[in-house]
Amino acid sequence: MLTKKAQDMTAAPQEAVTKDPAKAADLTAKVQAVITKYQGTTTADEACKAYDELITAIKG
C-alpha cells in the first residue's frame, strides 16, 4: 500500500505543475504544510494518512 502511494506521490506533483505551472508556489506551500503536520510520523497508518493528504493537496 505504501509503495503505491509513494508512486502516486512521485507522479502527482509533476502532473500538477505540468498542467498549470502558475500554481507551483501554491502547491509547494500546501505540500509543506502537510509535511510539517506529519513530521516525525512513526507508523505505516500515519504515513498512509500523510500520503493521502499530500495527494489530495496536490490534485486539489
PQR file with spaces between the fields and no chain letter, atoms N, CA, C, O and H, PARSE charges and radii, in Angstrom:
ATOM       1  N    MET     1       0.826   -1.198    0.000 -0.4000 1.5000
ATOM       2  CA   MET     1       0.000    0.000    0.000 -0.0000 2.0000
ATOM       3  C    MET     1       0.872    1.264    0.000  0.5500 1.7000
ATOM       4  O    MET     1       0.614    2.196   -0.762 -0.5500 1.4000
ATOM       5  N    LEU     2       1.890    1.293    0.845 -0.4000 1.5000
ATOM       6  CA   LEU     2       2.747    2.472    0.889 -0.0000 2.0000
ATOM       7  C    LEU     2       3.520    2.657   -0.415  0.5500 1.7000
ATOM       8  O    LEU     2       3.766    3.784   -0.843 -0.5500 1.4000
ATOM       9  H    LEU     2       2.099    0.536    1.464  0.4000 1.0000
ATOM      10  N    THR     3       3.897    1.556   -1.036 -0.4000 1.5000
ATOM      11  CA   THR     3       4.627    1.651   -2.299 -0.0000 2.0000
ATOM      12  C    THR     3       3.774    2.323   -3.362  0.5500 1.7000
ATOM      13  O    THR     3       4.260    3.189   -4.090 -0.5500 1.4000
ATOM      14  H    THR     3       3.697    0.640   -0.689  0.4000 1.0000
ATOM      15  N    LYS     4       2.519    1.937   -3.459 -0.4000 1.5000
ATOM      16  CA   LYS     4       1.597    2.538   -4.432 -0.0000 2.0000
ATOM      17  C    LYS     4       1.404    4.020   -4.136  0.5500 1.7000
ATOM      18  O    LYS     4       1.408    4.845   -5.049 -0.5500 1.4000
ATOM      19  H    LYS     4       2.124    1.234   -2.868  0.4000 1.0000
ATOM      20  N    LYS     5       1.237    4.352   -2.878 -0.4000 1.5000
ATOM      21  CA   LYS     5       1.047    5.754   -2.503 -0.0000 2.0000
ATOM      22  C    LYS     5       2.299    6.569   -2.832  0.5500 1.7000
ATOM      23  O    LYS     5       2.204    7.708   -3.289 -0.5500 1.4000
ATOM      24  H    LYS     5       1.234    3.682   -2.136  0.4000 1.0000
ATOM      25  N    ALA     6       3.460    5.984   -2.597 -0.4000 1.5000
ATOM      26  CA   ALA     6       4.711    6.678   -2.914 -0.0000 2.0000
ATOM      27  C    ALA     6       4.831    6.918   -4.414  0.5500 1.7000
ATOM      28  O    ALA     6       5.299    7.974   -4.840 -0.5500 1.4000
ATOM      29  H    ALA     6       3.538    5.059   -2.225  0.4000 1.0000
ATOM      30  N    GLN     7       4.412    5.951   -5.209 -0.4000 1.5000
ATOM      31  CA   GLN     7       4.439    6.120   -6.664 -0.0000 2.0000
ATOM      32  C    GLN     7       3.487    7.232   -7.092  0.5500 1.7000
ATOM      33  O    GLN     7       3.829    8.062   -7.934 -0.5500 1.4000
ATOM      34  H    GLN     7       4.032    5.093   -4.863  0.4000 1.0000
ATOM      35  N    ASP     8       2.300    7.244   -6.510 -0.4000 1.5000
ATOM      36  CA   ASP     8       1.335    8.310   -6.809 -0.0000 2.0000
ATOM      37  C    ASP     8       1.911    9.671   -6.411  0.5500 1.7000
ATOM      38  O    ASP     8       1.746   10.662   -7.121 -0.5500 1.4000
ATOM      39  H    ASP     8       2.022    6.570   -5.826  0.4000 1.0000
ATOM      40  N    MET     9       2.585    9.695   -5.269 -0.4000 1.5000
ATOM      41  CA   MET     9       3.162   10.926   -4.752 -0.0000 2.0000
ATOM      42  C    MET     9       4.271   11.440   -5.661  0.5500 1.7000
ATOM      43  O    MET     9       4.494   12.647   -5.747 -0.5500 1.4000
ATOM      44  H    MET     9       2.719    8.889   -4.692  0.4000 1.0000
ATOM      45  N    THR    10       4.951   10.550   -6.325 -0.4000 1.5000
ATOM      46  CA   THR    10       6.008   10.951   -7.250 -0.0000 2.0000
ATOM      47  C    THR    10       5.421   11.562   -8.515  0.5500 1.7000
ATOM      48  O    THR    10       5.929   12.564   -9.018 -0.5500 1.4000
ATOM      49  H    THR    10       4.769    9.570   -6.255  0.4000 1.0000
ATOM      50  N    ALA    11       4.367   10.970   -9.020 -0.4000 1.5000
ATOM      51  CA   ALA    11       3.775   11.413  -10.283 -0.0000 2.0000
ATOM      52  C    ALA    11       2.883   12.647  -10.129  0.5500 1.7000
ATOM      53  O    ALA    11       2.875   13.515  -11.002 -0.5500 1.4000
ATOM      54  H    ALA    11       3.954   10.156   -8.611  0.4000 1.0000
ATOM      55  N    ALA    12       2.147   12.730   -9.049 -0.4000 1.5000
ATOM      56  CA   ALA    12       1.145   13.791   -8.889 -0.0000 2.0000
ATOM      57  C    ALA    12       1.716   15.209   -8.981  0.5500 1.7000
ATOM      58  O    ALA    12       1.147   16.034   -9.694 -0.5500 1.4000
ATOM      59  H    ALA    12       2.153   12.025   -8.340  0.4000 1.0000
ATOM      60  N    PRO    13       2.809   15.524   -8.293 -0.5600 1.5000
ATOM      61  CA   PRO    13       3.322   16.903   -8.401  0.2800 2.0000
ATOM      62  C    PRO    13       3.763   17.257   -9.822  0.5500 1.7000
ATOM      63  O    PRO    13       3.532   18.373  -10.288 -0.5500 1.4000
ATOM      64  N    GLN    14       4.387   16.321  -10.494 -0.4000 1.5000
ATOM      65  CA   GLN    14       4.829   16.574  -11.866 -0.0000 2.0000
ATOM      66  C    GLN    14       3.634   16.867  -12.764  0.5500 1.7000
ATOM      67  O    GLN    14       3.666   17.793  -13.574 -0.5500 1.4000
ATOM      68  H    GLN    14       4.575   15.415  -10.115  0.4000 1.0000
ATOM      69  N    GLU    15       2.586   16.074  -12.614 -0.4000 1.5000
ATOM      70  CA   GLU    15       1.384   16.270  -13.422 -0.0000 2.0000
ATOM      71  C    GLU    15       0.733   17.618  -13.120  0.5500 1.7000
ATOM      72  O    GLU    15       0.312   18.332  -14.030 -0.5500 1.4000
ATOM      73  H    GLU    15       2.560   15.321  -11.956  0.4000 1.0000
ATOM      74  N    ALA    16       0.657   17.955  -11.834 -0.4000 1.5000
ATOM      75  CA   ALA    16       0.002   19.202  -11.435 -0.0000 2.0000
ATOM      76  C    ALA    16       0.747   20.426  -11.962  0.5500 1.7000
ATOM      77  O    ALA    16       0.127   21.361  -12.467 -0.5500 1.4000
ATOM      78  H    ALA    16       0.999   17.374  -11.096  0.4000 1.0000
ATOM      79  N    VAL    17       2.063   20.422  -11.848 -0.4000 1.5000
ATOM      80  CA   VAL    17       2.849   21.568  -12.302 -0.0000 2.0000
ATOM      81  C    VAL    17       2.862   21.650  -13.829  0.5500 1.7000
ATOM      82  O    VAL    17       2.853   22.742  -14.396 -0.5500 1.4000
ATOM      83  H    VAL    17       2.567   19.662  -11.438  0.4000 1.0000
ATOM      84  N    THR    18       2.882   20.509  -14.479 -0.4000 1.5000
ATOM      85  CA   THR    18       2.831   20.499  -15.944 -0.0000 2.0000
ATOM      86  C    THR    18       1.495   21.052  -16.427  0.5500 1.7000
ATOM      87  O    THR    18       1.436   21.786  -17.414 -0.5500 1.4000
ATOM      88  H    THR    18       2.889   19.621  -14.018  0.4000 1.0000
ATOM      89  N    LYS    19       0.431   20.693  -15.725 -0.4000 1.5000
ATOM      90  CA   LYS    19      -0.913   21.135  -16.099 -0.0000 2.0000
ATOM      91  C    LYS    19      -1.076   22.643  -15.907  0.5500 1.7000
ATOM      92  O    LYS    19      -1.672   23.318  -16.746 -0.5500 1.4000
ATOM      93  H    LYS    19       0.479   20.097  -14.924  0.4000 1.0000
ATOM      94  N    ASP    20      -0.542   23.171  -14.795 -0.4000 1.5000
ATOM      95  CA   ASP    20      -0.694   24.598  -14.500 -0.0000 2.0000
ATOM      96  C    ASP    20       0.542   25.106  -13.753  0.5500 1.7000
ATOM      97  O    ASP    20       0.547   25.146  -12.523 -0.5500 1.4000
ATOM      98  H    ASP    20      -0.058   22.622  -14.113  0.4000 1.0000
ATOM      99  N    PRO    21       1.586   25.495  -14.487 -0.5600 1.5000
ATOM     100  CA   PRO    21       2.831   25.947  -13.861  0.2800 2.0000
ATOM     101  C    PRO    21       2.652   27.136  -12.916  0.5500 1.7000
ATOM     102  O    PRO    21       3.451   27.314  -11.997 -0.5500 1.4000
ATOM     103  N    ALA    22       1.637   27.936  -13.124 -0.4000 1.5000
ATOM     104  CA   ALA    22       1.408   29.109  -12.283 -0.0000 2.0000
ATOM     105  C    ALA    22       1.051   28.734  -10.847  0.5500 1.7000
ATOM     106  O    ALA    22       1.194   29.555   -9.941 -0.5500 1.4000
ATOM     107  H    ALA    22       0.987   27.792  -13.870  0.4000 1.0000
ATOM     108  N    LYS    23       0.596   27.519  -10.636 -0.4000 1.5000
ATOM     109  CA   LYS    23       0.195   27.091   -9.297 -0.0000 2.0000
ATOM     110  C    LYS    23       1.323   26.418   -8.519  0.5500 1.7000
ATOM     111  O    LYS    23       1.084   25.892   -7.432 -0.5500 1.4000
ATOM     112  H    LYS    23       0.481   26.852  -11.372  0.4000 1.0000
ATOM     113  N    ALA    24       2.527   26.422   -9.043 -0.4000 1.5000
ATOM     114  CA   ALA    24       3.647   25.733   -8.401 -0.0000 2.0000
ATOM     115  C    ALA    24       3.917   26.260   -6.990  0.5500 1.7000
ATOM     116  O    ALA    24       4.147   25.467   -6.077 -0.5500 1.4000
ATOM     117  H    ALA    24       2.721   26.849   -9.926  0.4000 1.0000
ATOM     118  N    ALA    25       3.894   27.565   -6.797 -0.4000 1.5000
ATOM     119  CA   ALA    25       4.166   28.143   -5.482 -0.0000 2.0000
ATOM     120  C    ALA    25       3.086   27.757   -4.475  0.5500 1.7000
ATOM     121  O    ALA    25       3.393   27.408   -3.335 -0.5500 1.4000
ATOM     122  H    ALA    25       3.707   28.209   -7.539  0.4000 1.0000
ATOM     123  N    ASP    26       1.831   27.819   -4.892 -0.4000 1.5000
ATOM     124  CA   ASP    26       0.722   27.435   -4.020 -0.0000 2.0000
ATOM     125  C    ASP    26       0.817   25.958   -3.656  0.5500 1.7000
ATOM     126  O    ASP    26       0.600   25.573   -2.507 -0.5500 1.4000
ATOM     127  H    ASP    26       1.582   28.102   -5.818  0.4000 1.0000
ATOM     128  N    LEU    27       1.138   25.154   -4.632 -0.4000 1.5000
ATOM     129  CA   LEU    27       1.291   23.718   -4.418 -0.0000 2.0000
ATOM     130  C    LEU    27       2.413   23.436   -3.425  0.5500 1.7000
ATOM     131  O    LEU    27       2.272   22.585   -2.547 -0.5500 1.4000
ATOM     132  H    LEU    27       1.315   25.466   -5.565  0.4000 1.0000
ATOM     133  N    THR    28       3.514   24.143   -3.564 -0.4000 1.5000
ATOM     134  CA   THR    28       4.644   23.969   -2.651 -0.0000 2.0000
ATOM     135  C    THR    28       4.230   24.290   -1.219  0.5500 1.7000
ATOM     136  O    THR    28       4.602   23.567   -0.295 -0.5500 1.4000
ATOM     137  H    THR    28       3.629   24.835   -4.277  0.4000 1.0000
ATOM     138  N    ALA    29       3.480   25.347   -1.026 -0.4000 1.5000
ATOM     139  CA   ALA    29       3.027   25.731    0.312 -0.0000 2.0000
ATOM     140  C    ALA    29       2.107   24.675    0.913  0.5500 1.7000
ATOM     141  O    ALA    29       2.223   24.346    2.093 -0.5500 1.4000
ATOM     142  H    ALA    29       3.178   25.934   -1.776  0.4000 1.0000
ATOM     143  N    LYS    30       1.198   24.146    0.109 -0.4000 1.5000
ATOM     144  CA   LYS    30       0.278   23.111    0.599 -0.0000 2.0000
ATOM     145  C    LYS    30       1.037   21.849    1.001  0.5500 1.7000
ATOM     146  O    LYS    30       0.775   21.262    2.051 -0.5500 1.4000
ATOM     147  H    LYS    30       1.103   24.413   -0.850  0.4000 1.0000
ATOM     148  N    VAL    31       1.970   21.443    0.162 -0.4000 1.5000
ATOM     149  CA   VAL    31       2.757   20.241    0.450 -0.0000 2.0000
ATOM     150  C    VAL    31       3.577   20.448    1.718  0.5500 1.7000
ATOM     151  O    VAL    31       3.652   19.550    2.557 -0.5500 1.4000
ATOM     152  H    VAL    31       2.184   21.919   -0.691  0.4000 1.0000
ATOM     153  N    GLN    32       4.190   21.614    1.869 -0.4000 1.5000
ATOM     154  CA   GLN    32       4.996   21.892    3.059 -0.0000 2.0000
ATOM     155  C    GLN    32       4.144   21.837    4.323  0.5500 1.7000
ATOM     156  O    GLN    32       4.606   21.346    5.354 -0.5500 1.4000
ATOM     157  H    GLN    32       4.129   22.343    1.188  0.4000 1.0000
ATOM     158  N    ALA    33       2.922   22.326    4.261 -0.4000 1.5000
ATOM     159  CA   ALA    33       2.033   22.294    5.427 -0.0000 2.0000
ATOM     160  C    ALA    33       1.736   20.857    5.855  0.5500 1.7000
ATOM     161  O    ALA    33       1.742   20.549    7.046 -0.5500 1.4000
ATOM     162  H    ALA    33       2.547   22.724    3.424  0.4000 1.0000
ATOM     163  N    VAL    34       1.480   19.990    4.894 -0.4000 1.5000
ATOM     164  CA   VAL    34       1.200   18.587    5.219 -0.0000 2.0000
ATOM     165  C    VAL    34       2.455   17.907    5.753  0.5500 1.7000
ATOM     166  O    VAL    34       2.382   17.135    6.710 -0.5500 1.4000
ATOM     167  H    VAL    34       1.476   20.241    3.926  0.4000 1.0000
ATOM     168  N    ILE    35       3.600   18.184    5.148 -0.4000 1.5000
ATOM     169  CA   ILE    35       4.854   17.587    5.617 -0.0000 2.0000
ATOM     170  C    ILE    35       5.121   17.991    7.062  0.5500 1.7000
ATOM     171  O    ILE    35       5.509   17.157    7.880 -0.5500 1.4000
ATOM     172  H    ILE    35       3.660   18.811    4.371  0.4000 1.0000
ATOM     173  N    THR    36       4.915   19.258    7.377 -0.4000 1.5000
ATOM     174  CA   THR    36       5.124   19.737    8.742 -0.0000 2.0000
ATOM     175  C    THR    36       4.171   19.044    9.711  0.5500 1.7000
ATOM     176  O    THR    36       4.567   18.663   10.813 -0.5500 1.4000
ATOM     177  H    THR    36       4.599   19.936    6.713  0.4000 1.0000
ATOM     178  N    LYS    37       2.932   18.885    9.303 -0.4000 1.5000
ATOM     179  CA   LYS    37       1.920   18.243   10.148 -0.0000 2.0000
ATOM     180  C    LYS    37       2.317   16.816   10.512  0.5500 1.7000
ATOM     181  O    LYS    37       2.116   16.383   11.647 -0.5500 1.4000
ATOM     182  H    LYS    37       2.611   19.195    8.408  0.4000 1.0000
ATOM     183  N    TYR    38       2.877   16.091    9.554 -0.4000 1.5000
ATOM     184  CA   TYR    38       3.190   14.681    9.779 -0.0000 2.0000
ATOM     185  C    TYR    38       4.670   14.420   10.061  0.5500 1.7000
ATOM     186  O    TYR    38       5.113   13.272   10.030 -0.5500 1.4000
ATOM     187  H    TYR    38       3.040   16.443    8.632  0.4000 1.0000
ATOM     188  N    GLN    39       5.416   15.452   10.330 -0.4000 1.5000
ATOM     189  CA   GLN    39       6.833   15.280   10.633 -0.0000 2.0000
ATOM     190  C    GLN    39       6.974   14.413   11.880  0.5500 1.7000
ATOM     191  O    GLN    39       6.298   14.649   12.882 -0.5500 1.4000
ATOM     192  H    GLN    39       5.056   16.385   10.355  0.4000 1.0000
ATOM     193  N    GLY    40       7.838   13.424   11.822 -0.4000 1.5000
ATOM     194  CA   GLY    40       8.025   12.520   12.946 -0.0000 2.0000
ATOM     195  C    GLY    40       7.076   11.342   12.934  0.5500 1.7000
ATOM     196  O    GLY    40       6.995   10.611   13.921 -0.5500 1.4000
ATOM     197  H    GLY    40       8.387   13.233   11.009  0.4000 1.0000
ATOM     198  N    THR    41       6.364   11.139   11.856 -0.4000 1.5000
ATOM     199  CA   THR    41       5.448   10.011   11.718 -0.0000 2.0000
ATOM     200  C    THR    41       6.201    8.708   11.932  0.5500 1.7000
ATOM     201  O    THR    41       7.288    8.509   11.389 -0.5500 1.4000
ATOM     202  H    THR    41       6.430   11.733   11.053  0.4000 1.0000
ATOM     203  N    THR    42       5.608    7.819   12.734 -0.4000 1.5000
ATOM     204  CA   THR    42       6.318    6.583   13.064 -0.0000 2.0000
ATOM     205  C    THR    42       5.590    5.312   12.661  0.5500 1.7000
ATOM     206  O    THR    42       6.176    4.231   12.720 -0.5500 1.4000
ATOM     207  H    THR    42       4.725    7.981   13.174  0.4000 1.0000
ATOM     208  N    THR    43       4.334    5.409   12.254 -0.4000 1.5000
ATOM     209  CA   THR    43       3.606    4.192   11.894 -0.0000 2.0000
ATOM     210  C    THR    43       3.205    4.218   10.424  0.5500 1.7000
ATOM     211  O    THR    43       3.115    5.279    9.807 -0.5500 1.4000
ATOM     212  H    THR    43       3.858    6.287   12.206  0.4000 1.0000
ATOM     213  N    ALA    44       2.969    3.041    9.882 -0.4000 1.5000
ATOM     214  CA   ALA    44       2.534    2.935    8.491 -0.0000 2.0000
ATOM     215  C    ALA    44       1.179    3.613    8.307  0.5500 1.7000
ATOM     216  O    ALA    44       0.927    4.220    7.266 -0.5500 1.4000
ATOM     217  H    ALA    44       3.042    2.179   10.383  0.4000 1.0000
ATOM     218  N    ASP    45       0.305    3.514    9.311 -0.4000 1.5000
ATOM     219  CA   ASP    45      -1.014    4.143    9.221 -0.0000 2.0000
ATOM     220  C    ASP    45      -0.886    5.665    9.107  0.5500 1.7000
ATOM     221  O    ASP    45      -1.573    6.293    8.302 -0.5500 1.4000
ATOM     222  H    ASP    45       0.510    3.021   10.157  0.4000 1.0000
ATOM     223  N    GLU    46      -0.005    6.248    9.915 -0.4000 1.5000
ATOM     224  CA   GLU    46       0.211    7.689    9.842 -0.0000 2.0000
ATOM     225  C    GLU    46       0.828    8.080    8.499  0.5500 1.7000
ATOM     226  O    GLU    46       0.484    9.114    7.926 -0.5500 1.4000
ATOM     227  H    GLU    46       0.553    5.738   10.569  0.4000 1.0000
ATOM     228  N    ALA    47       1.730    7.256    8.013 -0.4000 1.5000
ATOM     229  CA   ALA    47       2.351    7.525    6.712 -0.0000 2.0000
ATOM     230  C    ALA    47       1.301    7.497    5.606  0.5500 1.7000
ATOM     231  O    ALA    47       1.326    8.335    4.705 -0.5500 1.4000
ATOM     232  H    ALA    47       2.010    6.416    8.478  0.4000 1.0000
ATOM     233  N    CYS    48       0.386    6.542    5.669 -0.4000 1.5000
ATOM     234  CA   CYS    48      -0.698    6.464    4.676 -0.0000 2.0000
ATOM     235  C    CYS    48      -1.561    7.721    4.723  0.5500 1.7000
ATOM     236  O    CYS    48      -1.926    8.270    3.684 -0.5500 1.4000
ATOM     237  H    CYS    48       0.366    5.860    6.401  0.4000 1.0000
ATOM     238  N    LYS    49      -1.884    8.170    5.928 -0.4000 1.5000
ATOM     239  CA   LYS    49      -2.685    9.387    6.067 -0.0000 2.0000
ATOM     240  C    LYS    49      -1.948   10.585    5.469  0.5500 1.7000
ATOM     241  O    LYS    49      -2.550   11.420    4.794 -0.5500 1.4000
ATOM     242  H    LYS    49      -1.588    7.724    6.773  0.4000 1.0000
ATOM     243  N    ALA    50      -0.650   10.659    5.722 -0.4000 1.5000
ATOM     244  CA   ALA    50       0.146   11.762    5.185 -0.0000 2.0000
ATOM     245  C    ALA    50       0.149   11.727    3.662  0.5500 1.7000
ATOM     246  O    ALA    50      -0.056   12.754    3.015 -0.5500 1.4000
ATOM     247  H    ALA    50      -0.161    9.981    6.270  0.4000 1.0000
ATOM     248  N    TYR    51       0.382   10.544    3.085 -0.4000 1.5000
ATOM     249  CA   TYR    51       0.358   10.416    1.626 -0.0000 2.0000
ATOM     250  C    TYR    51      -1.004   10.824    1.069  0.5500 1.7000
ATOM     251  O    TYR    51      -1.080   11.531    0.064 -0.5500 1.4000
ATOM     252  H    TYR    51       0.548    9.710    3.611  0.4000 1.0000
ATOM     253  N    ASP    52      -2.078   10.378    1.723 -0.4000 1.5000
ATOM     254  CA   ASP    52      -3.421   10.720    1.249 -0.0000 2.0000
ATOM     255  C    ASP    52      -3.638   12.234    1.250  0.5500 1.7000
ATOM     256  O    ASP    52      -4.173   12.792    0.292 -0.5500 1.4000
ATOM     257  H    ASP    52      -2.015    9.804    2.539  0.4000 1.0000
ATOM     258  N    GLU    53      -3.218   12.892    2.332 -0.4000 1.5000
ATOM     259  CA   GLU    53      -3.383   14.344    2.409 -0.0000 2.0000
ATOM     260  C    GLU    53      -2.533   15.059    1.365  0.5500 1.7000
ATOM     261  O    GLU    53      -2.970   16.039    0.762 -0.5500 1.4000
ATOM     262  H    GLU    53      -2.783   12.438    3.110  0.4000 1.0000
ATOM     263  N    LEU    54      -1.319   14.564    1.157 -0.4000 1.5000
ATOM     264  CA   LEU    54      -0.453   15.175    0.150 -0.0000 2.0000
ATOM     265  C    LEU    54      -1.049   15.049   -1.241  0.5500 1.7000
ATOM     266  O    LEU    54      -1.078   16.015   -2.004 -0.5500 1.4000
ATOM     267  H    LEU    54      -0.964   13.768    1.647  0.4000 1.0000
ATOM     268  N    ILE    55      -1.520   13.865   -1.564 -0.4000 1.5000
ATOM     269  CA   ILE    55      -2.098   13.646   -2.889 -0.0000 2.0000
ATOM     270  C    ILE    55      -3.344   14.508   -3.078  0.5500 1.7000
ATOM     271  O    ILE    55      -3.557   15.065   -4.155 -0.5500 1.4000
ATOM     272  H    ILE    55      -1.496   13.080   -0.944  0.4000 1.0000
ATOM     273  N    THR    56      -4.165   14.621   -2.036 -0.4000 1.5000
ATOM     274  CA   THR    56      -5.353   15.475   -2.107 -0.0000 2.0000
ATOM     275  C    THR    56      -4.958   16.936   -2.302  0.5500 1.7000
ATOM     276  O    THR    56      -5.568   17.646   -3.102 -0.5500 1.4000
ATOM     277  H    THR    56      -3.992   14.169   -1.161  0.4000 1.0000
ATOM     278  N    ALA    57      -3.946   17.381   -1.576 -0.4000 1.5000
ATOM     279  CA   ALA    57      -3.489   18.768   -1.709 -0.0000 2.0000
ATOM     280  C    ALA    57      -2.960   19.048   -3.109  0.5500 1.7000
ATOM     281  O    ALA    57      -3.184   20.123   -3.667 -0.5500 1.4000
ATOM     282  H    ALA    57      -3.450   16.805   -0.927  0.4000 1.0000
ATOM     283  N    ILE    58      -2.262   18.079   -3.664 -0.4000 1.5000
ATOM     284  CA   ILE    58      -1.673   18.258   -4.991 -0.0000 2.0000
ATOM     285  C    ILE    58      -2.730   18.235   -6.087  0.5500 1.7000
ATOM     286  O    ILE    58      -2.722   19.065   -6.996 -0.5500 1.4000
ATOM     287  H    ILE    58      -2.080   17.206   -3.210  0.4000 1.0000
ATOM     288  N    LYS    59      -3.626   17.284   -5.988 -0.4000 1.5000
ATOM     289  CA   LYS    59      -4.637   17.135   -7.039 -0.0000 2.0000
ATOM     290  C    LYS    59      -5.777   18.133   -6.892  0.5500 1.7000
ATOM     291  O    LYS    59      -6.534   18.377   -7.832 -0.5500 1.4000
ATOM     292  H    LYS    59      -3.633   16.609   -5.250  0.4000 1.0000
ATOM     293  N    GLY    60      -5.886   18.709   -5.686 -0.4000 1.5000
ATOM     294  CA   GLY    60      -6.909   19.720   -5.454 -0.0000 2.0000
ATOM     295  C    GLY    60      -8.217   19.123   -5.374  0.5500 1.7000
ATOM     296  O    GLY    60      -9.207   19.829   -5.181 -0.5500 1.4000
ATOM     297  H    GLY    60      -5.271   18.511   -4.923  0.4000 1.0000
